Amino acid sequence: MNILAIETATSACALGLGIDKRHEVRVLDHGRRHTEVLAVGIKELLDEMGLRARDLERVVVDVGPGLFTGLRVGVATAIGLGEGLGCPLVGVSSLELLAHGARLAGVHATVVAAVDARRGEVFAQTFRVGDQDVVALGSPVVTTARSVVIEWATNGAPVVFTGDGVERYQRDFAAVPNATIFEQLVPSLEAALALGEERDPSERVVPLYLREADAVANFTTRERHP
């Protein structure tokens, strides 16, 4: 199956392309320039792999949670491809991709995936990562690194932290004595390709924001505090 994976939930913009068992993944940019690089990157990747857009059989896209503008660009691009090509879409979350990425790297543990949410916050979710499966132990939430650190330091149970939210607040997360950090700055494109192939197509793909856009929040703050 020819599958394109689109990742724009974090400050990085990345792609994956699967042709049967052959996978190619690449990070296009780390500077939050999703609008500028995504469409060009898709064309270049297809050309290099000898495919045309109409050869795609499925598109998988990270629906978040993540940064507002990046999510809009990625999801809109996926929907456009789906409608233009008659191609099924699969939506996956940034946090589950981090958990599945840890499993692919051989991590078998309780994993807390954290995406940098800016404003001093992270999007976080806890998973049980086993040899064969990944099970969510709760819903994704907006919280602070300090809250996560206090919870697990108090808990005392072994835990693995991963994601660019952990990198952003690494000093805090590294202070938890019962924790290990698995470095993973971009949600796994290999995991996205695997999940995109095994899951049923999504009836509707929409961004998972968890909170209002930064622009709206900033405007509201200015209105309250002129």
Secondary structure, 3 states (H helix, E strand, C coil): CEEEEEECCCCCEEEEEEECCEEEEEEEECCCCHHHHHHHHHHHHHHHCCCCHHHCCEEEEECCCCCHHHHHHHHHHHHHHHHHHCCCEEEECHHHHHHHHHHHCCCCEEEEEEEEEECCEEEEEEEEECCCCEEECCCCEEECHHHHHHHHHHHCCCEEEECHHHHHCHHHHHCCCCEEEECCCCCCHHHHHHHHHHCCCCCCCCCCCCCCCHHHHHHHHHHHCC
